[in-house]
Amino acid sequence: MKLPAIGPSGFHEYQVSTDSFTILVGIDQQEVVRYAAPIVSNFIGQPLDNLIRWAKSLGGYRLHPIPTVTPEKSHARRQKGTRGKAKRSR
């Protein structure tokens, strides 16, 4: 599996969704779960594949990588003025 960019936490981050919940999961370079919501805390220290297999059994499974926005990219966007202009109050 191709890993997403490393997030602010220092781990690769995924959004795991089922029909019952949506959570954020952080994994390391070896694809081991390093942090997760309490509902799946028993998967911390286990391979991501174990969590995926369990989530698929619940139905409605989806896995999305969380893109990382670096401060430089965020700052560049503001400089271009794409956020909109504030209206003057009179």
Backbone hydrogen bonds in HBPLUS format (Angstrom, degrees):
<---DONOR---> <-ACCEPTOR-->    atom                        ^
c    i                          cat <-CA-CA->   ^        H-A-AA   ^      H-
h    n   atom  resd res      DA  || num        DHA   H-A  angle D-A-AA Bond
n    s   type  num  typ     dist DA aas  dist angle  dist       angle   num
A0007-GLY N   A0011-PHE O   2.79 MM   4  5.63 167.1  1.81 147.7 146.7     1
A0010-GLY N   A0007-GLY O   2.94 MM   3  5.49 163.7  1.96 119.1 124.6     2
A0012-HIS N   A0027-ILE O   2.92 MM  15  5.24 151.2  2.01 166.6 160.6     3
A0027-ILE N   A0012-HIS O   2.77 MM  15  5.24 160.1  1.81 152.3 159.1     4
A0066-ILE N   A0013-GLU O   2.95 MM  53  5.46 167.4  1.96 143.6 140.0     5
A0014-TYR N   A0025-VAL O   2.87 MM  11  5.25 156.3  1.93 152.2 160.1     6
A0025-VAL N   A0014-TYR O   2.87 MM  11  5.25 159.6  1.91 154.5 159.4     7
A0015-GLN N   A0064-HIS O   2.72 MM  49  5.10 163.4  1.75 154.5 160.3     8
A0064-HIS N   A0015-GLN O   2.94 MM  49  5.10 162.4  1.97 147.4 153.2     9
A0016-VAL N   A0023-ILE O   2.93 MM   7  5.38 156.1  1.99 149.0 156.3    10
A0023-ILE N   A0016-VAL O   2.87 MM   7  5.38 160.3  1.91 151.3 157.0    11
A0017-SER N   A0062-ARG O   2.85 MM  45  5.02 170.4  1.86 152.1 153.8    12
A0062-ARG N   A0017-SER O   2.83 MM  45  5.02 138.5  2.00 145.5 145.6    13
A0018-THR N   A0021-PHE O   2.79 MM   3  5.39 156.7  1.84 166.7 171.0    14
A0019-ASP N   A0059-GLY O   2.98 MM  40  5.96 151.0  2.06 152.5 146.7    15
A0026-GLY N   A0035-TYR O   2.92 MM   9  5.14 169.8  1.93 146.6 149.3    16
A0034-ARG N   A0026-GLY O   2.71 MM   8  5.52 174.7  1.71 157.0 158.7    17
A0035-TYR N   A0026-GLY O   3.34 MM   9  5.14 152.4  2.42 134.0 133.7    18
A0028-ASP N   A0032-VAL O   3.08 MM   4  5.59 150.2  2.18 142.1 148.8    19
A0031-GLU N   A0028-ASP O   2.99 MM   3  5.27 158.2  2.04 117.6 119.8    20
A0048-LEU N   A0031-GLU O   2.83 MM  17  5.72 160.9  1.86 163.6 160.1    21
A0033-VAL N   A0046-GLN O   2.89 MM  13  5.76 163.8  1.92 169.2 163.8    22
A0045-GLY N   A0033-VAL O   2.77 MM  12  5.39 166.5  1.79 147.8 152.0    23
A0040-VAL N   A0037-ALA O   2.98 MM   3  5.77 156.3  2.04 124.9 131.0    24
A0041-SER N   A0038-PRO O   3.22 MM   3  4.78 173.1  2.22 104.5 104.2    25
A0043-PHE N   A0040-VAL O   2.94 MM   3  5.75 167.8  1.96 126.5 130.6    26
A0044-ILE N   A0041-SER O   3.15 MM   3  5.47 166.0  2.17 111.9 116.3    27
A0046-GLN N   A0043-PHE O   2.94 MM   3  5.24 159.4  1.99 133.2 134.2    28
A0050-ASN N   A0047-PRO O   3.04 MM   3  5.70 142.6  2.18 116.4 124.8    29
A0051-LEU N   A0048-LEU O   3.03 MM   3  5.28 116.1  2.45 104.3 119.1    30
A0052-ILE N   A0048-LEU O   2.95 MM   4  6.26 161.2  1.99 157.0 163.1    31
A0053-ARG N   A0049-ASP O   2.90 MM   4  6.03 163.9  1.93 148.4 152.3    32
A0054-TRP N   A0050-ASN O   3.14 MM   4  6.35 160.0  2.18 145.4 150.3    33
A0055-ALA N   A0051-LEU O   2.86 MM   4  6.07 163.9  1.89 153.5 158.4    34
A0056-LYS N   A0052-ILE O   2.88 MM   4  6.07 157.8  1.92 155.1 160.4    35
A0057-SER N   A0053-ARG O   3.31 MM   4  6.55 143.9  2.44 137.4 145.9    36
A0057-SER N   A0054-TRP O   3.09 MM   3  5.23 124.7  2.41  97.9 111.9    37
A0058-LEU N   A0055-ALA O   3.07 MM   3  5.32 148.2  2.18 104.4 113.9    38
A0059-GLY N   A0056-LYS O   3.26 MM   3  5.50 146.6  2.38 104.6 113.2    39
A0073-LYS N   A0070-THR O   3.10 MM   3  5.42 119.4  2.48 106.7 120.1    40
A0074-SER N   A0070-THR O   3.13 MM   4  6.43 165.7  2.15 158.8 162.9    41
A0075-HIS N   A0071-PRO O   2.89 MM   4  6.01 159.0  1.93 149.5 155.0    42
A0076-ALA N   A0072-GLU O   2.95 MM   4  6.12 155.7  2.01 146.0 152.6    43
A0077-ARG N   A0073-LYS O   3.12 MM   4  6.34 152.7  2.20 147.1 153.3    44
A0078-ARG N   A0074-SER O   3.31 MM   4  6.64 153.3  2.38 143.1 149.4    45
A0079-GLN N   A0075-HIS O   3.09 MM   4  6.40 152.5  2.17 149.1 156.7    46
A0080-LYS N   A0076-ALA O   3.26 MM   4  6.53 143.3  2.40 143.7 151.9    47
A0081-GLY N   A0078-ARG O   3.06 MM   3  5.23 148.8  2.16 102.8 112.4    48
